[in-house]
Each structure stands twice: as C-alpha cells, then as structure tokens.
C-alpha cells in the first residue's frame, strides 16, 4: 500500500498498541540505528519519524514495520542523517 498523505490520527487502543509494537521493534532491531523513533498509527497505517544514518536503514525500517501483524501500510518520514564527515 502506498500512502501519500498523513492525517493526524485519532488513536484507537488497537492503533496505540500497533504503534508501540512497531516502535519497540525499531529500537531492538540489530541492524537499525533509528534515533528517537516516533511511530503513530491510524487504521493500521503507521507513520515513522526520526533519524537513521543510511538510506538502507530507512528502507529496512519500512520493511520491519510492514512485517508487524496488523500493519496495513507504512508512511516513512525517517530522515537520513549521515553523521560521518568526508
């Protein structure tokens, strides 16, 4: 599912649980460096915000979130912030 617009959610308990589950997954994933992830959910569509060091990790975060049972779609606004200087 491709999501092109995010509306401020009116959270149900299911959406709050789904957002919490995705947030914990992002924090515990061994290959992700998500900094202070923010996860919101509305009708099963999750919104990801925060920072990751690489584009690969941004894509991995999308796939990880989409793998959670109950997630109908992922809107990824994670910022790629490469902190390494050239």
N, C-alpha and C positions, 0 to 999 in steps of 0.2 A: 504494500500500500504506500503510495506517495502522498505525503501531506504537504500542502503548500501554504497553509495558513494556520496559525495557532490562536485559539480564543482562550481567554483566561478561564480556567476550569472552575466549575462549581463541584467540588470533590464529593464523591460518594465514599463510603467506607471501603468499597472494593477498589476504587481508584487510589485511595490513600495507601492501602495495602500493596497494591501493584507498584506504586512509586517507591515505597520503602524497600520492596524486594529488589527492584532494579538498582536502586542506589547502593544497597549492600553488595550486590553482585559487582557493580563497577568498582567499589572500594576494595573488594577482596580479590578481584581478577589479577592473576600473577603477571599478565602481560600488558596491563593498563596503568598509565600514570595519570589518571584523572585527578585534577586538583579541585577540591571542594565541589564535587558534583551536585548539581541541583536537578532534581527529577520531579516533574509534575505529570499527572495523568488525567485524562478526560475520556470517558467511554472506551477505555483500553488503549488509547493512543498516548504514548509517552513523549514528553519534551525533555531533552537532555541539554543542560547548560553547564559550563565550567571550562576548564582548560586542559589540553593534552599536549605533550611535546611533539607528536608527529601526526601526519595525516593517516598513517597506517593505524595508529591507536584510535583515531577518531572513527575510522571505518570499523575497527574491531569493537568499539563501544556500541555502535549501531547494531552489529550482529549479535553481541551479547545481550543487549536489551531486547531485541526481537526474539531471542530464544526463550525468554521467560513466558511461561504458560499464562495466557490471558492478554498478552500484548497484541493488539490489533495492528499497530503501526508505530513508527518511530520518527519523530521530528528532531533532527540533530543540529543543535546550535552550539556544539562544543567548539571552542576556539583552538586553533593550532598555534602554540606559542613556543617556538624553538628557542630555548634559553642559551644554547651553545653559541659562542661568538666565533666568527670565521677568522 
